[in-house]
C-alpha cells in the first residue's frame, strides 16, 4: 500500500486480541484505506508512523492500557462499550468485521464512550476487586461451615465474628459432639478464614491509605 494512504487516515478501529490485533482505517470521506493484522509488538510502531487521528477501541480488559499507550503517540483514543459496537457489525462476527464496526461506531456524534482510566485508577480498582473477591470467598466458606455443622445438629449464628467465636469454642471444647475427623475439618476452615480475614484487612488498610 502506498505511503500516501497512511497520511490520509482519519479514523482507525482496532479489535484487540491476545497476540494479533485487527486494524481498520478510513479517510475523511469514509473510504477504506486498509484492513490490517498486526502482532501486538507491531501496533505502536505502526501507529507512530501515522499522523494524529481518531482511534476507536472496544472497552475490554486491556483497552485502558492500550488507550494510554496509543494516546502517547498523539492520537485521540475513544473506548466504546461492546454493546454499542454490536449494532454496527455488518456481517458475520470476526476480527475484521469487529474492527470495521468499531471504526464506524467511534465516528458517531451521539456515541457514549468509556473514560480512559489512569494507572493509579486501575491500581485502586484492583484493590477493590481483590477485596470483593476475598469477601465473596469468605462468605462461601462461612456458608459451607454452616452447612457442615448443621449435619451434626449445631446451628450457627450469622456473622463472621460470631462464627469464628463458635469455631474456636468447638475446637477448645474437649467434650463437644464433633467426631475427630470433623474437628480436623473445622480447623482447616479456621485456618482459611484467618488467612482470608488477614488479607482483607491488609487490602482495607491499603484502600484507606
ZIHU-V614897 format. One record per residue. N is the residue number from 1. RES is the residue in one small letter. SS is DSSP state (@ for helix, = for strand, . for the rest). D_FIRST is the distance of its C-alpha to the first C-alpha in Angstrom with 2 decimals. Layout:
# ZIHU-V614897
N & RES & SS & D_FIRST
N & RES & SS & D_FIRST
This chain:
# ZIHU-V614897
1 & x & . & 0.00
2 & x & . & 3.79
3 & x & @ & 6.45
4 & x & @ & 8.50
5 & x & @ & 7.17
6 & x & @ & 8.53
7 & x & @ & 11.61
8 & x & . & 12.23
9 & x & . & 12.67
10 & x & . & 16.38
11 & x & = & 17.10
12 & x & = & 16.09
13 & x & = & 18.18
14 & x & = & 18.75
15 & x & = & 20.83
16 & x & . & 22.64
17 & x & . & 23.76
18 & x & . & 25.98
19 & x & . & 23.42
20 & x & = & 20.09
21 & x & = & 18.59
22 & x & = & 16.53
23 & x & = & 14.40
24 & x & = & 13.80
25 & x & = & 12.43
26 & x & = & 13.51
27 & x & . & 14.22
28 & x & . & 17.84
29 & x & . & 18.35
30 & x & . & 17.43
31 & x & . & 14.39
32 & x & = & 12.09
33 & x & = & 8.70
34 & x & = & 8.16
35 & x & = & 10.76
36 & x & = & 10.85
37 & x & = & 13.83
38 & x & = & 14.99
39 & x & = & 18.32
40 & x & @ & 20.59
41 & x & @ & 20.67
42 & x & @ & 16.92
43 & x & @ & 16.98
44 & x & @ & 18.66
45 & x & @ & 16.74
46 & x & @ & 13.37
47 & x & @ & 15.16
48 & x & @ & 16.89
49 & x & . & 13.87
50 & x & . & 13.49
51 & x & . & 16.23
52 & x & . & 19.15
53 & x & . & 18.66
54 & x & = & 20.58
55 & x & = & 20.10
56 & x & = & 22.14
57 & x & = & 23.56
58 & x & = & 26.22
59 & x & . & 29.44
60 & x & . & 30.43
61 & x & . & 32.03
62 & x & . & 29.26
63 & x & @ & 27.79
64 & x & @ & 29.97
65 & x & @ & 29.00
66 & x & @ & 25.26
67 & x & @ & 25.96
68 & x & @ & 27.93
69 & x & @ & 25.46
70 & x & @ & 22.45
71 & x & @ & 24.85
72 & x & . & 25.64
73 & x & . & 22.16
74 & x & . & 23.10
75 & x & . & 21.54
76 & x & = & 23.89
77 & x & = & 24.31
78 & x & = & 26.30
79 & x & = & 27.84
80 & x & = & 28.66
81 & x & . & 31.52
82 & x & @ & 30.47
83 & x & @ & 32.96
84 & x & @ & 31.24
85 & x & @ & 27.82
86 & x & @ & 29.31
87 & x & . & 30.04
88 & x & . & 26.37
89 & x & . & 25.39
90 & x & . & 24.95
91 & x & . & 24.99
92 & x & . & 26.19
93 & x & . & 25.89
94 & x & . & 23.11
95 & x & @ & 20.68
96 & x & @ & 17.85
97 & x & @ & 20.54
98 & x & @ & 22.03
99 & x & @ & 18.94
100 & x & @ & 18.50
101 & x & @ & 22.24
102 & x & @ & 22.24
103 & x & @ & 19.59
104 & x & @ & 21.87
105 & x & @ & 25.07
106 & x & . & 24.33
107 & x & . & 24.13
108 & x & . & 27.56
109 & x & . & 30.22
110 & x & . & 32.97
111 & x & . & 31.16
112 & x & . & 33.21
113 & x & = & 31.63
114 & x & = & 32.94
115 & x & . & 33.78
116 & x & . & 32.04
117 & x & . & 34.80
118 & x & . & 35.47
119 & x & @ & 36.29
120 & x & @ & 39.95
121 & x & @ & 39.89
122 & x & @ & 38.42
123 & x & @ & 41.06
124 & x & @ & 43.80
125 & x & @ & 42.34
126 & x & @ & 42.41
127 & x & @ & 46.09
128 & x & @ & 46.86
129 & x & @ & 45.08
130 & x & @ & 46.72
131 & x & @ & 50.10
132 & x & @ & 49.63
133 & x & @ & 48.86
134 & x & @ & 51.92
135 & x & @ & 54.09
136 & x & @ & 53.14
137 & x & @ & 53.86
138 & x & @ & 57.23
139 & x & @ & 58.03
140 & x & @ & 57.25
141 & x & @ & 59.46
142 & x & @ & 62.29
143 & x & @ & 62.15
144 & x & @ & 62.32
145 & x & @ & 65.32
146 & x & @ & 67.11
147 & x & @ & 66.61
148 & x & @ & 67.96
149 & x & @ & 70.93
150 & x & @ & 71.84
151 & x & . & 72.49
152 & x & . & 75.34
153 & x & . & 76.69
154 & x & . & 75.30
155 & x & . & 73.96
156 & x & . & 71.67
157 & x & . & 71.32
158 & x & . & 68.08
159 & x & . & 66.22
160 & x & @ & 64.78
161 & x & @ & 67.50
162 & x & @ & 70.35
163 & x & @ & 68.69
164 & x & @ & 68.54
165 & x & @ & 72.20
166 & x & @ & 73.15
167 & x & @ & 71.28
168 & x & @ & 72.95
169 & x & @ & 76.29
170 & x & @ & 75.72
171 & x & @ & 74.90
172 & x & @ & 77.89
173 & x & . & 80.34
174 & x & . & 81.94
175 & x & . & 83.60
176 & x & . & 80.62
177 & x & . & 80.03
178 & x & . & 76.79
179 & x & . & 76.94
180 & x & @ & 75.77
181 & x & @ & 72.38
182 & x & @ & 71.69
183 & x & @ & 72.58
184 & x & @ & 70.08
185 & x & @ & 67.36
186 & x & @ & 68.41
187 & x & @ & 68.08
188 & x & @ & 64.52
189 & x & @ & 63.77
190 & x & @ & 65.36
191 & x & @ & 63.26
192 & x & @ & 60.05
193 & x & @ & 61.21
194 & x & @ & 62.15
195 & x & @ & 58.78
196 & x & @ & 56.88
197 & x & @ & 59.18
198 & x & @ & 58.72
199 & x & @ & 54.92
200 & x & @ & 55.05
201 & x & @ & 57.36
202 & x & @ & 55.08
203 & x & @ & 52.08
204 & x & @ & 54.26
205 & x & @ & 55.35
206 & x & @ & 51.74
207 & x & @ & 51.01
208 & x & @ & 54.09
209 & x & . & 53.05
